């Protein structure tokens, strides 16, 4: 799924203890939206097709996700 930046893509910032947005809280949440954890510097990207947040920082560091 290819989504142009700016078309339903949002940038969120919060703490690692904050609940990340989902389709129930943000119905227009789109593929490629990002969430930056300010206290850990972890960057997450939303995968709309699988309805999940991927830890981009962990992927870049080669840390296995579950």
C-alpha positions in Angstrom: 0.0 0.0 0.0 1.5 3.3 -1.0 0.2 6.4 0.7 1.3 10.0 -0.2 2.7 11.9 2.7 0.1 14.4 3.8 -2.9 12.3 2.8 -4.2 11.0 6.2 -0.7 10.8 7.6 -0.2 12.4 11.0 2.8 13.1 13.2 2.2 12.4 16.9 4.5 13.0 19.9 4.1 11.6 23.4 5.7 9.5 26.1 6.4 5.8 25.8 3.6 5.3 28.5 1.0 7.0 26.3 -1.4 4.9 24.3 -0.7 5.3 20.6 -3.7 6.4 18.5 -5.7 3.8 16.7 -8.6 3.7 14.2 -11.2 4.0 17.1 -9.7 7.2 18.5 -8.6 8.6 15.1 -10.7 7.2 12.3 -8.7 9.0 9.6 -5.4 7.5 10.8 -3.5 6.6 7.7 -0.6 4.5 6.5 2.8 6.0 7.3 1.6 8.1 10.3 4.4 8.5 12.9 4.6 8.6 16.7 7.8 9.8 18.3 8.3 8.8 22.0 9.9 11.8 23.5 11.3 10.0 26.5 13.0 7.1 24.6 13.5 8.7 21.2 11.8 5.6 19.6 10.1 6.3 16.3 7.0 4.3 15.4 5.2 4.1 12.0 1.6 3.1 11.5 1.0 0.1 9.2 -2.7 0.6 8.2 -3.0 -2.7 6.3 -2.1 -4.7 9.4 -3.5 -2.1 11.9 -0.3 -2.0 13.9 2.5 0.4 14.9 6.0 -0.7 13.8 9.0 0.3 15.9 11.2 1.9 13.2 14.1 2.5 15.6 14.2 -1.2 16.6 14.1 -2.3 12.9 17.0 0.0 12.1 19.0 -1.4 15.1 18.1 -5.0 14.1 16.1 -5.7 17.3 13.6 -8.4 16.7 9.9 -7.4 17.2 7.1 -9.7 18.2 
